[in-house]
Amino acid sequence: MKFFQEIKSYVRFRFGIVCLILLSFQFYSFGQQIDTGKTKYPNIVKISLSSYTLYPNSFHLGYERVLTKNKSIYVFGGYNEFPLSLNLDLPNTKLSDARSKSGFSVGAEFRFYLSEENKYNAPHGIYLAPYISFYKFSATNTMTHTDSSGAQSSVNMTSQISLFNIGFELGYQFVVFKRFVIDAEMFGPSFTTYAFQASINGQLDGLDQNETLLAVLNALKAKFPLLSDLSTSKTVYKSGVASSKFPAIGFRYAINIGFMF
């Protein structure tokens, strides 16, 4: 049953990515055939500045294509690492900094620049945009326990966190010196599905695997309030693996700078 659920989730995610790619090409082709409101530079490449405040090791890029004088399509993605450093509420047990970390994000939004509110055509001005995005993070840490005799035992813990977001945002994009943009995505609530999994590859002497995993979940909730719904009633423990999936309200904001061409 678990195998088929994993296959179903894998297929659903890949299907969503394919749909995003097809939509991007469709909007791009449509944009080639319509009047862009005499926009001289309909293409914009961007780099995220705000991602560094959330994820110390990250690099996010975006591409916006102006379709009409008040519409555009924007796709974005990049590399990011989840800053996983936890203090466990377990006696004589320490979780080291991650030996390996990785992650990625991908998403798209369709922007409506408000012609009644804006003095200029797209991509300059205030906009509303429905969006969809997916984030995934993974890390491997070493967990070490010291028993009453002073003997130490260690195991590896692998964790994965993914977020699937569907939302709507309000933003404003400035065009400066004719070719540069400052894009402020200011308010972007979303419906988010969180999926979490942690696994331990061995047994720590004197500690129960499930209790150890529960301590990891509690440490995550204490450090990251958005994961507060990680509860025992929504978590499945089996053979050294804890997994949880739950809906919540998320939020998106970003500051990007870009170049038009």
Secondary structure, DSSP 8 states (H G I E B T S, - for coil): -HHHHHHHHHHHHHHHHHHHHHHHHHHHHHHHHS--TT-S--EEEEEESTHHHH-SSEEEEEEEEEEETTEEEEEEEEEE--------SSTTEEE---SEEEEEEEEEEEEEE-TTT-SS-TTSEEEEEEEEEEEEEEEEEEEEEE-TTS-EEEEEEEEEEEEEEEEEEEEEEEEETTTEEEEEEEEEEEEEEEEEEEEESS--TT--HHHHHHHHHHHHHHH-GGGTT--GGGEEEETTEEEEEEEEEEEEEEEEEEEE-
